[in-house]
Amino acid sequence: MKKFIFTNIHSLIVNIFLLFFLLFAIQNSQEKKITKIFNKETIELPISFILGTSLVAGSLSGSFIFSILSFKNKSEED
């Protein structure tokens, strides 16, 4: 259980670092778009922010899913 928690905390810290780096890097981005989420329009956001947050969200959810599946496989073997 400790390995499961430490792996997820490590992944969370790395992804938060990537998100902060993303926020600092896109400050001068000029091209902005409106996105639709659940039939609602958002404010104008820089394209790099939209792409970066989707990368971070995919990385975070992928690491959580992988750790859950590997934890279940190890518990079934015992």
C-alpha positions in Angstrom: 0.0 0.0 0.0 2.9 2.4 0.7 4.3 1.9 -2.8 0.9 2.7 -4.2 0.7 5.9 -2.3 4.3 7.0 -3.0 3.9 6.3 -6.7 0.8 8.4 -6.9 2.3 11.2 -4.8 5.4 11.2 -7.1 3.2 11.4 -10.2 1.1 14.2 -8.6 4.2 16.3 -7.7 5.7 15.9 -11.2 2.4 16.9 -12.9 2.0 19.9 -10.6 5.5 21.0 -11.5 4.7 20.7 -15.2 1.5 22.7 -14.7 3.4 25.5 -12.9 6.1 25.5 -15.6 3.3 25.7 -18.2 1.7 28.7 -16.5 5.0 30.6 -16.5 5.8 29.7 -20.1 2.5 30.8 -21.7 2.3 34.3 -20.3 3.1 36.0 -23.6 0.9 33.8 -25.7 -1.2 35.8 -28.1 -3.4 33.3 -30.0 -6.6 32.5 -28.0 -9.6 30.3 -28.6 -12.9 29.6 -26.9 -13.6 26.0 -26.0 -16.9 24.2 -25.4 -17.2 21.9 -22.4 -20.6 20.2 -21.8 -22.3 22.7 -24.2 -21.0 25.7 -22.3 -18.4 28.1 -23.7 -15.3 29.1 -21.7 -13.5 32.3 -21.7 -10.8 32.9 -24.3 -7.8 30.8 -23.3 -4.4 30.5 -25.0 -4.1 27.4 -27.2 -0.9 26.4 -25.4 -2.7 26.4 -22.1 -5.5 24.2 -23.5 -3.0 21.7 -25.0 -0.7 21.8 -21.9 -3.5 21.1 -19.4 -4.9 18.3 -21.5 -1.3 16.8 -21.5 -1.0 17.1 -17.7 -4.6 15.7 -17.1 -3.9 12.8 -19.4 -0.5 12.1 -17.7 -2.1 12.2 -14.3 -5.1 10.1 -15.1 -2.9 7.6 -17.0 -0.5 7.1 -14.1 -3.4 6.7 -11.6 -5.0 4.1 -13.8 -1.7 2.3 -14.3 -1.0 2.2 -10.6 -4.5 1.0 -9.8 -4.3 -1.8 -12.3 -0.8 -2.9 -11.2 -1.9 -2.8 -7.5 -4.9 -5.0 -8.3 -2.7 -7.5 -10.2 -0.2 -7.7 -7.3 -2.9 -8.2 -4.7 -4.5 -11.0 -6.8 -1.1 -12.8 -7.0 -0.7 -12.9 -3.2 
